[in-house]
């Protein structure tokens, strides 16, 4: 579940079959990958790098890329992710991911609180 944070509007989105906690976990991994991806000279190297990371962490590539794409671009449908990272640069991209994580963590707290109240 992600937001269009940097645009000011907020809409929850999540990768298929991923709950809020799993989406946060995937986005934390994505945050670690922003710098190397933004510094890759071309999309082929970036794609190879992120595929290797997804395999190493035993997650589907699409499930890893979708939260990162939404955090960076604000949309599930967007310009190419790797090019967007290079254009925005590491600092701006990391800031967008951190803002998304802050929002998601806030939703997770609300979700946990609501579950306690229902009991």
Biopython code that builds the backbone (N, CA, C, O; Angstrom):
import numpy as np
from Bio.PDB.StructureBuilder import StructureBuilder

atoms = [
    (1, "UNK", "N", (0.846, -1.166, 0.000)),
    (1, "UNK", "CA", (0.000, 0.000, 0.000)),
    (1, "UNK", "C", (0.891, 1.227, 0.000)),
    (1, "UNK", "O", (1.739, 1.401, 0.875)),
    (2, "UNK", "N", (0.690, 2.042, -0.960)),
    (2, "UNK", "CA", (1.536, 3.222, -1.079)),
    (2, "UNK", "C", (0.716, 4.457, -1.351)),
    (2, "UNK", "O", (-0.492, 4.379, -1.577)),
    (3, "UNK", "N", (1.367, 5.583, -1.328)),
    (3, "UNK", "CA", (0.720, 6.884, -1.499)),
    (3, "UNK", "C", (1.306, 7.650, -2.654)),
    (3, "UNK", "O", (2.406, 7.371, -3.131)),
    (4, "UNK", "N", (0.560, 8.596, -3.073)),
    (4, "UNK", "CA", (1.084, 9.621, -3.962)),
    (4, "UNK", "C", (1.538, 10.758, -3.054)),
    (4, "UNK", "O", (0.985, 11.858, -3.086)),
    (5, "UNK", "N", (2.533, 10.476, -2.261)),
    (5, "UNK", "CA", (2.930, 11.375, -1.180)),
    (5, "UNK", "C", (3.467, 12.695, -1.703)),
    (5, "UNK", "O", (3.018, 13.757, -1.272)),
    (6, "UNK", "N", (4.405, 12.647, -2.608)),
    (6, "UNK", "CA", (5.025, 13.893, -3.016)),
    (6, "UNK", "C", (4.077, 14.765, -3.812)),
    (6, "UNK", "O", (4.337, 15.955, -3.987)),
    (7, "UNK", "N", (2.974, 14.196, -4.303)),
    (7, "UNK", "CA", (1.978, 15.001, -5.003)),
    (7, "UNK", "C", (0.915, 15.539, -4.054)),
    (7, "UNK", "O", (0.082, 16.359, -4.441)),
    (8, "UNK", "N", (0.951, 15.072, -2.807)),
    (8, "UNK", "CA", (0.011, 15.571, -1.821)),
    (8, "UNK", "C", (-1.251, 14.752, -1.691)),
    (8, "UNK", "O", (-1.926, 14.834, -0.665)),
    (9, "UNK", "N", (-1.595, 13.967, -2.694)),
    (9, "UNK", "CA", (-2.786, 13.135, -2.559)),
    (9, "UNK", "C", (-2.378, 11.774, -2.016)),
    (9, "UNK", "O", (-1.205, 11.405, -2.062)),
    (10, "UNK", "N", (-3.322, 11.054, -1.516)),
    (10, "UNK", "CA", (-2.983, 9.793, -0.878)),
    (10, "UNK", "C", (-3.954, 8.716, -1.335)),
    (10, "UNK", "O", (-5.168, 8.867, -1.203)),
    (11, "UNK", "N", (-3.421, 7.646, -1.864)),
    (11, "UNK", "CA", (-4.235, 6.529, -2.296)),
    (11, "UNK", "C", (-3.491, 5.258, -1.944)),
    (11, "UNK", "O", (-2.321, 5.107, -2.298)),
    (12, "UNK", "N", (-4.141, 4.353, -1.262)),
    (12, "UNK", "CA", (-3.476, 3.116, -0.854)),
    (12, "UNK", "C", (-3.376, 2.175, -2.043)),
    (12, "UNK", "O", (-4.361, 1.926, -2.737)),
    (13, "UNK", "N", (-2.176, 1.657, -2.269)),
    (13, "UNK", "CA", (-1.916, 0.688, -3.316)),
    (13, "UNK", "C", (-0.957, -0.341, -2.757)),
    (13, "UNK", "O", (-0.082, -0.007, -1.957)),
    (14, "UNK", "N", (-1.108, -1.572, -3.162)),
    (14, "UNK", "CA", (-0.162, -2.581, -2.714)),
    (14, "UNK", "C", (0.057, -3.614, -3.812)),
    (14, "UNK", "O", (-0.802, -3.814, -4.671)),
    (15, "UNK", "N", (1.225, -4.274, -3.777)),
    (15, "UNK", "CA", (1.455, -5.347, -4.745)),
    (15, "UNK", "C", (0.448, -6.462, -4.528)),
    (15, "UNK", "O", (-0.073, -6.639, -3.427)),
    (16, "UNK", "N", (0.179, -7.212, -5.590)),
    (16, "UNK", "CA", (-0.757, -8.328, -5.485)),
    (16, "UNK", "C", (-0.360, -9.246, -4.337)),
    (16, "UNK", "O", (0.810, -9.592, -4.172)),
    (17, "UNK", "N", (-1.347, -9.630, -3.557)),
    (17, "UNK", "CA", (-1.171, -10.589, -2.463)),
    (17, "UNK", "C", (-0.234, -10.114, -1.361)),
    (17, "UNK", "O", (0.241, -10.935, -0.576)),
    (18, "UNK", "N", (0.043, -8.829, -1.276)),
    (18, "UNK", "CA", (0.906, -8.309, -0.202)),
    (18, "UNK", "C", (0.069, -7.444, 0.726)),
    (18, "UNK", "O", (-0.663, -6.559, 0.283)),
    (19, "UNK", "N", (0.188, -7.713, 2.011)),
    (19, "UNK", "CA", (-0.496, -6.873, 2.975)),
    (19, "UNK", "C", (0.370, -5.661, 3.299)),
    (19, "UNK", "O", (1.460, -5.499, 2.750)),
    (20, "UNK", "N", (-0.117, -4.830, 4.176)),
    (20, "UNK", "CA", (0.575, -3.588, 4.508)),
    (20, "UNK", "C", (1.964, -3.846, 5.079)),
    (20, "UNK", "O", (2.926, -3.188, 4.681)),
    (21, "UNK", "N", (2.083, -4.789, 6.001)),
    (21, "UNK", "CA", (3.389, -5.080, 6.614)),
    (21, "UNK", "C", (4.390, -5.585, 5.572)),
    (21, "UNK", "O", (5.561, -5.206, 5.605)),
    (22, "UNK", "N", (3.940, -6.431, 4.657)),
    (22, "UNK", "CA", (4.828, -6.959, 3.615)),
    (22, "UNK", "C", (5.232, -5.837, 2.650)),
    (22, "UNK", "O", (6.373, -5.797, 2.192)),
    (23, "UNK", "N", (4.314, -4.941, 2.346)),
    (23, "UNK", "CA", (4.629, -3.815, 1.469)),
    (23, "UNK", "C", (5.701, -2.937, 2.104)),
    (23, "UNK", "O", (6.608, -2.470, 1.415)),
    (24, "UNK", "N", (5.603, -2.712, 3.407)),
    (24, "UNK", "CA", (6.618, -1.922, 4.118)),
    (24, "UNK", "C", (7.960, -2.629, 4.046)),
    (24, "UNK", "O", (8.986, -1.997, 3.791)),
    (25, "UNK", "N", (7.957, -3.923, 4.266)),
    (25, "UNK", "CA", (9.200, -4.705, 4.186)),
    (25, "UNK", "C", (9.836, -4.588, 2.797)),
    (25, "UNK", "O", (11.048, -4.408, 2.680)),
    (26, "UNK", "N", (9.024, -4.690, 1.757)),
    (26, "UNK", "CA", (9.535, -4.581, 0.388)),
    (26, "UNK", "C", (10.075, -3.181, 0.107)),
    (26, "UNK", "O", (11.096, -3.026, -0.563)),
    (27, "UNK", "N", (9.390, -2.173, 0.619)),
    (27, "UNK", "CA", (9.845, -0.803, 0.383)),
    (27, "UNK", "C", (11.123, -0.498, 1.157)),
    (27, "UNK", "O", (11.955, 0.277, 0.685)),
    (28, "UNK", "N", (11.292, -1.088, 2.329)),
    (28, "UNK", "CA", (12.560, -0.927, 3.060)),
    (28, "UNK", "C", (13.713, -1.515, 2.256)),
    (28, "UNK", "O", (14.793, -0.928, 2.183)),
    (29, "UNK", "N", (13.477, -2.668, 1.661)),
    (29, "UNK", "CA", (14.490, -3.255, 0.788)),
    (29, "UNK", "C", (14.732, -2.328, -0.408)),
    (29, "UNK", "O", (15.875, -2.106, -0.808)),
    (30, "UNK", "N", (13.667, -1.802, -0.965)),
    (30, "UNK", "CA", (13.795, -0.876, -2.085)),
    (30, "UNK", "C", (14.625, 0.345, -1.731)),
    (30, "UNK", "O", (15.403, 0.831, -2.551)),
    (31, "UNK", "N", (14.462, 0.842, -0.511)),
    (31, "UNK", "CA", (15.243, 1.996, -0.063)),
    (31, "UNK", "C", (16.737, 1.692, -0.110)),
    (31, "UNK", "O", (17.536, 2.546, -0.495)),
    (32, "UNK", "N", (17.111, 0.485, 0.278)),
    (32, "UNK", "CA", (18.520, 0.087, 0.232)),
    (32, "UNK", "C", (19.048, 0.020, -1.202)),
    (32, "UNK", "O", (20.251, 0.152, -1.428)),
    (33, "UNK", "N", (18.165, -0.180, -2.151)),
    (33, "UNK", "CA", (18.578, -0.353, -3.544)),
    (33, "UNK", "C", (18.597, 0.948, -4.337)),
    (33, "UNK", "O", (19.137, 0.996, -5.442)),
    (34, "UNK", "N", (18.011, 2.000, -3.780)),
    (34, "UNK", "CA", (17.885, 3.257, -4.529)),
    (34, "UNK", "C", (19.235, 3.788, -4.990)),
    (34, "UNK", "O", (19.400, 4.098, -6.170)),
    (35, "UNK", "N", (20.199, 3.899, -4.090)),
    (35, "UNK", "CA", (21.496, 4.472, -4.465)),
    (35, "UNK", "C", (22.159, 3.691, -5.603)),
    (35, "UNK", "O", (22.514, 4.287, -6.620)),
    (36, "UNK", "N", (22.335, 2.370, -5.457)),
    (36, "UNK", "CA", (22.986, 1.658, -6.557)),
    (36, "UNK", "C", (22.190, 1.732, -7.857)),
    (36, "UNK", "O", (22.775, 1.844, -8.934)),
    (37, "UNK", "N", (20.863, 1.670, -7.766)),
    (37, "UNK", "CA", (20.061, 1.748, -8.990)),
    (37, "UNK", "C", (20.189, 3.115, -9.658)),
    (37, "UNK", "O", (20.292, 3.204, -10.882)),
    (38, "UNK", "N", (20.182, 4.174, -8.859)),
    (38, "UNK", "CA", (20.291, 5.531, -9.412)),
    (38, "UNK", "C", (21.655, 5.770, -10.050)),
    (38, "UNK", "O", (21.798, 6.614, -10.935)),
    (39, "UNK", "N", (22.647, 5.024, -9.595)),
    (39, "UNK", "CA", (24.004, 5.214, -10.116)),
    (39, "UNK", "C", (24.342, 4.267, -11.267)),
    (39, "UNK", "O", (25.415, 4.380, -11.861)),
    (40, "UNK", "N", (23.442, 3.336, -11.590)),
    (40, "UNK", "CA", (23.695, 2.425, -12.711)),
    (40, "UNK", "C", (23.664, 3.221, -14.010)),
    (40, "UNK", "O", (22.782, 4.058, -14.204)),
    (41, "UNK", "N", (24.618, 2.969, -14.900)),
    (41, "UNK", "CA", (24.697, 3.758, -16.132)),
    (41, "UNK", "C", (23.607, 3.449, -17.149)),
    (41, "UNK", "O", (23.342, 4.262, -18.035)),
    (42, "UNK", "N", (22.965, 2.270, -17.033)),
    (42, "UNK", "CA", (21.919, 1.943, -18.007)),
    (42, "UNK", "C", (20.887, 1.003, -17.384)),
    (42, "UNK", "O", (21.109, 0.410, -16.328)),
    (43, "UNK", "N", (19.756, 0.889, -18.073)),
    (43, "UNK", "CA", (18.650, 0.086, -17.558)),
    (43, "UNK", "C", (18.980, -1.399, -17.486)),
    (43, "UNK", "O", (18.503, -2.094, -16.589)),
    (44, "UNK", "N", (19.777, -1.885, -18.403)),
    (44, "UNK", "CA", (20.115, -3.308, -18.421)),
    (44, "UNK", "C", (20.866, -3.705, -17.144)),
    (44, "UNK", "O", (20.567, -4.730, -16.533)),
    (45, "UNK", "N", (21.828, -2.896, -16.756)),
    (45, "UNK", "CA", (22.568, -3.187, -15.527)),
    (45, "UNK", "C", (21.661, -3.057, -14.302)),
    (45, "UNK", "O", (21.737, -3.869, -13.380)),
    (46, "UNK", "N", (20.813, -2.045, -14.298)),
    (46, "UNK", "CA", (19.897, -1.839, -13.179)),
    (46, "UNK", "C", (18.929, -3.023, -13.060)),
    (46, "UNK", "O", (18.669, -3.503, -11.957)),
    (47, "UNK", "N", (18.404, -3.485, -14.178)),
    (47, "UNK", "CA", (17.473, -4.605, -14.152)),
    (47, "UNK", "C", (18.157, -5.883, -13.665)),
    (47, "UNK", "O", (17.583, -6.631, -12.874)),
    (48, "UNK", "N", (19.351, -6.128, -14.122)),
    (48, "UNK", "CA", (20.100, -7.301, -13.675)),
    (48, "UNK", "C", (20.363, -7.226, -12.169)),
    (48, "UNK", "O", (20.227, -8.222, -11.458)),
    (49, "UNK", "N", (20.736, -6.046, -11.696)),
    (49, "UNK", "CA", (21.015, -5.835, -10.272)),
    (49, "UNK", "C", (19.779, -6.104, -9.419)),
    (49, "UNK", "O", (19.855, -6.835, -8.432)),
    (50, "UNK", "N", (18.647, -5.520, -9.792)),
    (50, "UNK", "CA", (17.451, -5.664, -8.967)),
    (50, "UNK", "C", (16.896, -7.089, -9.041)),
    (50, "UNK", "O", (16.332, -7.582, -8.064)),
    (51, "UNK", "N", (17.050, -7.751, -10.188)),
    (51, "UNK", "CA", (16.630, -9.159, -10.297)),
    (51, "UNK", "C", (17.434, -10.021, -9.336)),
    (51, "UNK", "O", (16.881, -10.887, -8.658)),
    (52, "UNK", "N", (18.729, -9.784, -9.281)),
    (52, "UNK", "CA", (19.591, -10.541, -8.374)),
    (52, "UNK", "C", (19.176, -10.316, -6.926)),
    (52, "UNK", "O", (19.116, -11.261, -6.140)),
    (53, "UNK", "N", (18.888, -9.060, -6.570)),
    (53, "UNK", "CA", (18.464, -8.745, -5.198)),
    (53, "UNK", "C", (17.127, -9.407, -4.876)),
    (53, "UNK", "O", (16.947, -9.931, -3.777)),
    (54, "UNK", "N", (16.198, -9.388, -5.813)),
    (54, "UNK", "CA", (14.896, -10.014, -5.586)),
    (54, "UNK", "C", (15.063, -11.521, -5.359)),
    (54, "UNK", "O", (14.455, -12.088, -4.451)),
    (55, "UNK", "N", (15.876, -12.149, -6.177)),
    (55, "UNK", "CA", (16.121, -13.584, -6.017)),
    (55, "UNK", "C", (16.781, -13.874, -4.676)),
    (55, "UNK", "O", (16.399, -14.816, -3.982)),
    (56, "UNK", "N", (17.764, -13.074, -4.315)),
    (56, "UNK", "CA", (18.476, -13.276, -3.053)),
    (56, "UNK", "C", (17.534, -13.150, -1.849)),
    (56, "UNK", "O", (17.691, -13.859, -0.855)),
    (57, "UNK", "N", (16.561, -12.248, -1.945)),
    (57, "UNK", "CA", (15.616, -12.034, -0.840)),
    (57, "UNK", "C", (14.345, -12.871, -1.006)),
    (57, "UNK", "O", (13.414, -12.775, -0.206)),
    (58, "UNK", "N", (14.322, -13.688, -2.053)),
    (58, "UNK", "CA", (13.208, -14.596, -2.316)),
    (58, "UNK", "C", (11.874, -13.865, -2.425)),
    (58, "UNK", "O", (10.874, -14.263, -1.826)),
    (59, "UNK", "N", (11.885, -12.781, -3.209)),
    (59, "UNK", "CA", (10.651, -12.050, -3.494)),
    (59, "UNK", "C", (10.507, -11.936, -5.001)),
    (59, "UNK", "O", (11.489, -11.976, -5.742)),
    (60, "UNK", "N", (9.277, -11.794, -5.435)),
    (60, "UNK", "CA", (9.031, -11.619, -6.862)),
    (60, "UNK", "C", (9.505, -10.232, -7.281)),
    (60, "UNK", "O", (9.351, -9.256, -6.546)),
    (61, "UNK", "N", (10.079, -10.168, -8.461)),
    (61, "UNK", "CA", (10.599, -8.899, -8.961)),
    (61, "UNK", "C", (9.510, -7.824, -9.006)),
    (61, "UNK", "O", (9.743, -6.691, -8.585)),
    (62, "UNK", "N", (8.344, -8.166, -9.503)),
    (62, "UNK", "CA", (7.254, -7.195, -9.579)),
    (62, "UNK", "C", (6.808, -6.696, -8.218)),
    (62, "UNK", "O", (6.484, -5.520, -8.053)),
    (63, "UNK", "N", (6.793, -7.607, -7.233)),
    (63, "UNK", "CA", (6.406, -7.207, -5.884)),
    (63, "UNK", "C", (7.423, -6.263, -5.261)),
    (63, "UNK", "O", (7.067, -5.417, -4.441)),
    (64, "UNK", "N", (8.681, -6.403, -5.644)),
    (64, "UNK", "CA", (9.723, -5.505, -5.146)),
    (64, "UNK", "C", (9.669, -4.163, -5.862)),
    (64, "UNK", "O", (9.823, -3.113, -5.238)),
    (65, "UNK", "N", (9.449, -4.200, -7.177)),
    (65, "UNK", "CA", (9.497, -2.964, -7.957)),
    (65, "UNK", "C", (8.266, -2.081, -7.803)),
    (65, "UNK", "O", (8.378, -0.857, -7.871)),
    (66, "UNK", "N", (7.080, -2.683, -7.594)),
    (66, "UNK", "CA", (5.859, -1.870, -7.550)),
    (66, "UNK", "C", (5.851, -0.858, -6.409)),
    (66, "UNK", "O", (5.553, 0.310, -6.657)),
    (67, "UNK", "N", (6.164, -1.246, -5.170)),
    (67, "UNK", "CA", (6.169, -0.231, -4.108)),
    (67, "UNK", "C", (7.211, 0.853, -4.368)),
    (67, "UNK", "O", (6.985, 2.027, -4.073)),
    (68, "UNK", "N", (8.344, 0.452, -4.920)),
    (68, "UNK", "CA", (9.387, 1.421, -5.233)),
    (68, "UNK", "C", (8.929, 2.369, -6.334)),
    (68, "UNK", "O", (9.150, 3.577, -6.248)),
    (69, "UNK", "N", (8.296, 1.830, -7.357)),
    (69, "UNK", "CA", (7.778, 2.658, -8.460)),
    (69, "UNK", "C", (6.777, 3.682, -7.943)),
    (69, "UNK", "O", (6.861, 4.860, -8.291)),
    (70, "UNK", "N", (5.828, 3.244, -7.113)),
    (70, "UNK", "CA", (4.795, 4.161, -6.617)),
    (70, "UNK", "C", (5.408, 5.216, -5.703)),
    (70, "UNK", "O", (5.023, 6.385, -5.756)),
    (71, "UNK", "N", (6.358, 4.809, -4.866)),
    (71, "UNK", "CA", (7.009, 5.777, -3.972)),
    (71, "UNK", "C", (7.797, 6.816, -4.764)),
    (71, "UNK", "O", (7.815, 7.992, -4.398)),
    (72, "UNK", "N", (8.440, 6.397, -5.833)),
    (72, "UNK", "CA", (9.278, 7.305, -6.626)),
    (72, "UNK", "C", (8.449, 8.176, -7.555)),
    (72, "UNK", "O", (8.670, 9.385, -7.631)),
    (73, "UNK", "N", (7.486, 7.571, -8.268)),
    (73, "UNK", "CA", (6.773, 8.306, -9.315)),
    (73, "UNK", "C", (5.370, 8.748, -8.912)),
    (73, "UNK", "O", (4.799, 9.649, -9.528)),
    (74, "UNK", "N", (4.812, 8.113, -7.875)),
    (74, "UNK", "CA", (3.459, 8.451, -7.463)),
    (74, "UNK", "C", (2.384, 7.685, -8.195)),
    (74, "UNK", "O", (1.199, 7.979, -8.033)),
    (75, "UNK", "N", (2.771, 6.702, -9.001)),
    (75, "UNK", "CA", (1.781, 5.987, -9.790)),
    (75, "UNK", "C", (2.265, 4.582, -10.123)),
    (75, "UNK", "O", (3.466, 4.331, -10.218)),
    (76, "UNK", "N", (1.316, 3.675, -10.298)),
    (76, "UNK", "CA", (1.661, 2.325, -10.746)),
    (76, "UNK", "C", (2.060, 2.329, -12.215)),
    (76, "UNK", "O", (2.868, 1.510, -12.653)),
    (77, "UNK", "N", (1.490, 3.253, -12.962)),
    (77, "UNK", "CA", (1.818, 3.404, -14.376)),
    (77, "UNK", "C", (2.632, 4.684, -14.484)),
    (77, "UNK", "O", (2.147, 5.769, -14.164)),
    (78, "UNK", "N", (3.877, 4.549, -14.940)),
    (78, "UNK", "CA", (4.772, 5.706, -14.884)),
    (78, "UNK", "C", (5.872, 5.577, -15.929)),
    (78, "UNK", "O", (5.992, 4.551, -16.599)),
    (79, "UNK", "N", (6.665, 6.622, -16.057)),
    (79, "UNK", "CA", (7.864, 6.495, -16.897)),
    (79, "UNK", "C", (8.748, 5.388, -16.323)),
    (79, "UNK", "O", (8.540, 4.965, -15.185)),
    (80, "UNK", "N", (9.714, 4.920, -17.080)),
    (80, "UNK", "CA", (10.589, 3.847, -16.596)),
    (80, "UNK", "C", (11.201, 4.181, -15.228)),
    (80, "UNK", "O", (11.697, 5.286, -15.006)),
    (81, "UNK", "N", (11.151, 3.203, -14.322)),
    (81, "UNK", "CA", (11.618, 3.402, -12.955)),
    (81, "UNK", "C", (13.103, 3.750, -12.904)),
    (81, "UNK", "O", (13.493, 4.696, -12.220)),
    (82, "UNK", "N", (13.922, 3.005, -13.611)),
    (82, "UNK", "CA", (15.367, 3.221, -13.505)),
    (82, "UNK", "C", (15.768, 4.590, -14.040)),
    (82, "UNK", "O", (16.630, 5.256, -13.467)),
    (83, "UNK", "N", (15.151, 5.003, -15.122)),
    (83, "UNK", "CA", (15.417, 6.337, -15.654)),
    (83, "UNK", "C", (14.949, 7.416, -14.689)),
    (83, "UNK", "O", (15.609, 8.443, -14.529)),
    (84, "UNK", "N", (13.814, 7.183, -14.048)),
    (84, "UNK", "CA", (13.300, 8.142, -13.068)),
    (84, "UNK", "C", (14.272, 8.290, -11.905)),
    (84, "UNK", "O", (14.507, 9.398, -11.423)),
    (85, "UNK", "N", (14.837, 7.166, -11.454)),
    (85, "UNK", "CA", (15.811, 7.219, -10.362)),
    (85, "UNK", "C", (17.044, 8.018, -10.769)),
    (85, "UNK", "O", (17.559, 8.815, -9.986)),
    (86, "UNK", "N", (17.510, 7.806, -11.985)),
    (86, "UNK", "CA", (18.701, 8.540, -12.445)),
    (86, "UNK", "C", (18.408, 10.036, -12.579)),
    (86, "UNK", "O", (19.244, 10.867, -12.223)),
    (87, "UNK", "N", (17.239, 10.374, -13.085)),
    (87, "UNK", "CA", (16.886, 11.787, -13.273)),
    (87, "UNK", "C", (16.702, 12.489, -11.921)),
    (87, "UNK", "O", (17.200, 13.596, -11.717)),
    (88, "UNK", "N", (15.988, 11.842, -11.012)),
    (88, "UNK", "CA", (15.740, 12.447, -9.700)),
    (88, "UNK", "C", (16.991, 12.470, -8.831)),
    (88, "UNK", "O", (17.175, 13.375, -8.017)),
    (89, "UNK", "N", (17.851, 11.466, -9.008)),
    (89, "UNK", "CA", (19.052, 11.364, -8.191)),
    (89, "UNK", "C", (18.785, 10.619, -6.899)),
    (89, "UNK", "O", (17.640, 10.414, -6.497)),
    (90, "UNK", "N", (19.865, 10.224, -6.267)),
    (90, "UNK", "CA", (19.771, 9.401, -5.066)),
    (90, "UNK", "C", (19.040, 10.101, -3.929)),
    (90, "UNK", "O", (18.118, 9.525, -3.353)),
    (91, "UNK", "N", (19.422, 11.310, -3.596)),
    (91, "UNK", "CA", (18.853, 11.991, -2.430)),
    (91, "UNK", "C", (17.353, 12.215, -2.555)),
    (91, "UNK", "O", (16.601, 11.939, -1.620)),
    (92, "UNK", "N", (16.917, 12.712, -3.704)),
    (92, "UNK", "CA", (15.492, 12.965, -3.908)),
    (92, "UNK", "C", (14.714, 11.648, -3.901)),
    (92, "UNK", "O", (13.637, 11.564, -3.311)),
    (93, "UNK", "N", (15.253, 10.634, -4.551)),
    (93, "UNK", "CA", (14.592, 9.334, -4.596)),
    (93, "UNK", "C", (14.486, 8.721, -3.212)),
    (93, "UNK", "O", (13.432, 8.204, -2.840)),
    (94, "UNK", "N", (15.561, 8.772, -2.450)),
    (94, "UNK", "CA", (15.521, 8.235, -1.090)),
    (94, "UNK", "C", (14.524, 9.003, -0.225)),
    (94, "UNK", "O", (13.826, 8.406, 0.594)),
    (95, "UNK", "N", (14.457, 10.302, -0.399)),
    (95, "UNK", "CA", (13.509, 11.110, 0.375)),
    (95, "UNK", "C", (12.069, 10.701, 0.063)),
    (95, "UNK", "O", (11.232, 10.637, 0.963)),
    (96, "UNK", "N", (11.784, 10.427, -1.199)),
    (96, "UNK", "CA", (10.427, 9.994, -1.574)),
    (96, "UNK", "C", (10.100, 8.639, -0.955)),
    (96, "UNK", "O", (8.986, 8.428, -0.476)),
    (97, "UNK", "N", (11.048, 7.736, -0.962)),
    (97, "UNK", "CA", (10.810, 6.414, -0.375)),
    (97, "UNK", "C", (10.620, 6.548, 1.137)),
    (97, "UNK", "O", (9.748, 5.900, 1.714)),
    (98, "UNK", "N", (11.424, 7.375, 1.766)),
    (98, "UNK", "CA", (11.272, 7.576, 3.218)),
    (98, "UNK", "C", (9.906, 8.159, 3.563)),
    (98, "UNK", "O", (9.286, 7.755, 4.547)),
    (99, "UNK", "N", (9.433, 9.116, 2.751)),
    (99, "UNK", "CA", (8.099, 9.697, 2.994)),
    (99, "UNK", "C", (7.018, 8.629, 2.849)),
    (99, "UNK", "O", (6.072, 8.583, 3.635)),
    (100, "UNK", "N", (7.161, 7.784, 1.854)),
    (100, "UNK", "CA", (6.195, 6.697, 1.665)),
    (100, "UNK", "C", (6.224, 5.750, 2.867)),
    (100, "UNK", "O", (5.174, 5.331, 3.354)),
    (101, "UNK", "N", (7.411, 5.419, 3.338)),
    (101, "UNK", "CA", (7.537, 4.536, 4.505)),
    (101, "UNK", "C", (6.914, 5.160, 5.751)),
    (101, "UNK", "O", (6.261, 4.468, 6.532)),
    (102, "UNK", "N", (7.112, 6.453, 5.940)),
    (102, "UNK", "CA", (6.499, 7.136, 7.087)),
    (102, "UNK", "C", (4.979, 7.018, 7.029)),
    (102, "UNK", "O", (4.334, 6.714, 8.033)),
    (103, "UNK", "N", (4.417, 7.257, 5.860)),
    (103, "UNK", "CA", (2.969, 7.186, 5.701)),
    (103, "UNK", "C", (2.473, 5.764, 5.929)),
    (103, "UNK", "O", (1.482, 5.555, 6.629)),
    (104, "UNK", "N", (3.150, 4.798, 5.347)),
    (104, "UNK", "CA", (2.750, 3.403, 5.498)),
    (104, "UNK", "C", (2.856, 2.939, 6.944)),
    (104, "UNK", "O", (1.982, 2.221, 7.430)),
    (105, "UNK", "N", (3.908, 3.338, 7.628)),
    (105, "UNK", "CA", (4.051, 2.977, 9.036)),
    (105, "UNK", "C", (2.932, 3.592, 9.875)),
    (105, "UNK", "O", (2.454, 2.974, 10.826)),
    (106, "UNK", "N", (2.524, 4.787, 9.527)),
    (106, "UNK", "CA", (1.387, 5.409, 10.208)),
    (106, "UNK", "C", (0.106, 4.617, 9.984)),
    (106, "UNK", "O", (-0.673, 4.414, 10.914)),
    (107, "UNK", "N", (-0.111, 4.171, 8.748)),
    (107, "UNK", "CA", (-1.289, 3.349, 8.459)),
    (107, "UNK", "C", (-1.227, 2.025, 9.212)),
    (107, "UNK", "O", (-2.248, 1.525, 9.686)),
    (108, "UNK", "N", (-0.023, 1.456, 9.320)),
    (108, "UNK", "CA", (0.131, 0.189, 10.035)),
    (108, "UNK", "C", (-0.239, 0.356, 11.509)),
    (108, "UNK", "O", (-0.911, -0.497, 12.088)),
    (109, "UNK", "N", (0.203, 1.457, 12.107)),
    (109, "UNK", "CA", (-0.166, 1.725, 13.504)),
    (109, "UNK", "C", (-1.680, 1.866, 13.663)),
    (109, "UNK", "O", (-2.262, 1.335, 14.609)),
    (110, "UNK", "N", (-2.307, 2.576, 12.742)),
    (110, "UNK", "CA", (-3.761, 2.733, 12.792)),
    (110, "UNK", "C", (-4.466, 1.394, 12.614)),
    (110, "UNK", "O", (-5.463, 1.106, 13.276)),
    (111, "UNK", "N", (-3.933, 0.587, 11.713)),
    (111, "UNK", "CA", (-4.516, -0.730, 11.464)),
    (111, "UNK", "C", (-4.419, -1.609, 12.718)),
    (111, "UNK", "O", (-5.376, -2.294, 13.079)),
    (112, "UNK", "N", (-3.268, -1.582, 13.367)),
    (112, "UNK", "CA", (-3.086, -2.360, 14.595)),
    (112, "UNK", "C", (-4.013, -1.853, 15.699)),
    (112, "UNK", "O", (-4.617, -2.643, 16.424)),
    (113, "UNK", "N", (-4.118, -0.538, 15.818)),
    (113, "UNK", "CA", (-5.005, 0.045, 16.834)),
    (113, "UNK", "C", (-6.448, -0.365, 16.578)),
    (113, "UNK", "O", (-7.166, -0.744, 17.504)),
    (114, "UNK", "N", (-6.868, -0.288, 15.325)),
    (114, "UNK", "CA", (-8.239, -0.670, 14.976)),
    (114, "UNK", "C", (-8.512, -2.135, 15.275)),
    (114, "UNK", "O", (-9.611, -2.489, 15.701)),
    (115, "UNK", "N", (-7.524, -2.980, 15.056)),
    (115, "UNK", "CA", (-7.687, -4.411, 15.343)),
    (115, "UNK", "C", (-7.819, -4.652, 16.843)),
    (115, "UNK", "O", (-8.563, -5.537, 17.263)),
    (116, "UNK", "N", (-7.101, -3.870, 17.656)),
    (116, "UNK", "CA", (-7.207, -4.004, 19.103)),
    (116, "UNK", "C", (-8.583, -3.550, 19.603)),
    (116, "UNK", "O", (-9.168, -4.159, 20.498)),
    (117, "UNK", "N", (-9.077, -2.477, 19.009)),
    (117, "UNK", "CA", (-10.385, -1.934, 19.409)),
    (117, "UNK", "C", (-11.492, -2.926, 19.072)),
    (117, "UNK", "O", (-12.460, -3.044, 19.823)),
    (118, "UNK", "N", (-11.366, -3.636, 17.960)),
    (118, "UNK", "CA", (-12.397, -4.591, 17.536)),
    (118, "UNK", "C", (-12.477, -5.799, 18.449)),
    (118, "UNK", "O", (-13.504, -6.476, 18.499)),
    (119, "UNK", "N", (-11.405, -6.074, 19.169)),
    (119, "UNK", "CA", (-11.380, -7.262, 20.041)),
    (119, "UNK", "C", (-12.134, -7.017, 21.248)),
    (119, "UNK", "O", (-12.230, -7.896, 22.105)),
]
sb = StructureBuilder()
sb.init_structure("model")
sb.init_model(0)
sb.init_chain("A")
sb.init_seg("    ")
for serial, (resi, resn, name, xyz) in enumerate(atoms, 1):
    if name == "N":
        sb.init_residue(resn, " ", resi, " ")
    sb.init_atom(name, np.array(xyz, "f"), 0.0, 1.0, " ", f" {name:<3s}", serial, name[0])
structure = sb.get_structure()
